[in-house]
Amino acid sequence: MTMRHWRRLIAIALTSALFLGLAPAASAQELPAAPRRIPVAPGVELSAGVYKGSGAGPHPLIVMPPGYSTFDLLYRGAAINLAKAGYDVVTYTPRGQWTSSGQNNLISAEDIKDVSRIIDWAGAELGSDTSRVGITGISQGSILSLMGAAADKRIRAVAAMSAATDLGQVTLPNNTWLSQFIDAVRLGSPVFSRVGPELQQLIDRYEANDRSVVPEFAPTRSVDSVLGRLDANAPALLLANSWQDSILVPGPVVSTFDKYTGPKHLLMSAGDHGSAEAPGAVGLPNEVFGTARRWFDHYLRGAANGIDGEQPVQLHPSLGGPLQGYPSWQAAQQAADRRYLTASDKRTGDLGAAAARWTDAITGGWTVADNGPTGVSGAGAPAGLAVPVSVPLIDRRHGLVWQTEKQDVPRLVSGSPRLHVTFAPGAEDATIFAYLYDVDGLGNGRLLTGAPYTVLGTGGAARTAEFALQPLRHTVSPGHRLVLVVDTQDQRFRSETVAGQELTFSSSTVDPSYLDIPWSR
């Protein structure tokens, strides 16, 4: 088998197993769903599972769109649990995917309209109470849930899991292609769907390295673009995400949560894409699905279960631990401690208290610092496991390293670190990657957060990059330190820096390079 075939198989596996939700195996205790074909447009029928609520109706309705590459049986166990609790439930497969007819354009305008068409169908065919509608989904399903709620005021409660609110920041964060994700879409989509023209255009222009497709493709699939409509409809909004989500990163989600003015609740867990809620999808006890159930019970049935009185921001530590509640996202963050990057002398510089003047150069190439593969690298986070690094083994020809002092007492890092650094790319285009590690006394590190940054068409002139790393919540233990690494290659992203390209980093007293660390004093 050729390397090309292996790469194709890996991409398909990422798409179907890791990318947007894990399809569950059937449980022996589950009851069969009633399979249906729901007509949503001339010649277009969606495959669906219908679960009629127990007891006398009319019942409130829950609509459950699935993760990408999965189908309506993804939520079989969860749907049965909801039906037993007195909800009518419709799980479905979006148009063009698997056995649903039509074309797959990945959360198109018609896909969003289909949410309302399913609600209409349930009211007519099941007698569901369409004034009490909830919607929940993982990944692709979360986007359809949010966009559907912005379009249809009948949706009174949303539980968006492994959510995305800005698809532009997903596909092209800081102008950098999230290539493992897009390659999975590119290679996997023809296997389980009939690719439509909008999705095909994204794929074609990605292959041509044409970034102009993203501002055309993303806004109509991003709740941030319709936040005013969502505010006006004011559904009760539950957002549940994971710190290490390697596809739908948490930064844009917490920003949307901050801006939303209706009833809201944020639950952040340790883990990668879909991992925190996967057991709940198959019907097993699960914190995320349990919270969603309480959310629906209160906002669709008026249950006095107290969830509306809880702190709206509930955070697990990034590498596992008990929940802690806060009145807002801002209240959970620590104040920024500005640490200046000092000269590294080709080994390790300091993250110090005083600005410094220096210049240092690296060449494009790989180091051992890396985000790890999409979909799995954060799966061990609930047990305290993270992508490892040995700081002494970082090749200083291709990466720069700075460190804080060892800590004498525990220090909580909570929020989004922010890097400000000047560099001359040495070519028209360049990509850099920033990583922040918790490192012990032997130089063994655990990845806490990171971010890419790409510049294009610079003419080689120096640029100042300022960008946020993804948010985190982690306590640095005594004897440990924080270590910042900047290099030029990462397996998760497409880098515009080529091998041997020289990048020159610098700091001046007028415009010093620094890292803002949100941690306790």
Secondary structure, DSSP 8 states (H G I E B T S, - for coil): --HHHHHHHHHHHIIIIIIT-------TT----EEEEEEEETTEEEEEEEE--SSSS--EEEEE---TT--GGGGHHHHHHHHHTT-EEEEE--TTBTTS-S-B-SS-HHHHHHHHHHHHHHHHHT--EEEEEEEEEETHHHHHHHHHHHH-TTEEEEEEES--S-HHHHHSGGG---HHHHHHHHHHHHHHB-B-HHHHHHHHHHHTT-GGGHHHHSGGG-GGGGHHHHHHH--EEEEEEETT-SSS-HHHHHHHHHH--SSEEEEEESSSTTTTTHHHHTT---HHHHHHHHHHHHHHH----SGGGS-SEEE--TTS---EEESSHHHHS--EEEEEE---TTT-EEEESS---EEEEEES---S----STTTTTTTGGGT---EEEGGGS-TTT-EEEE----SS-EEEEE--EEEEEEE-SSS-EEEEEEEEEE-TTSEEEEEEEEEEEE-S-TT--EEEEEE---EEEEE-TT-EEEEEEES--TTS-----TT-EEEEEE-SSS--EEEEEB--
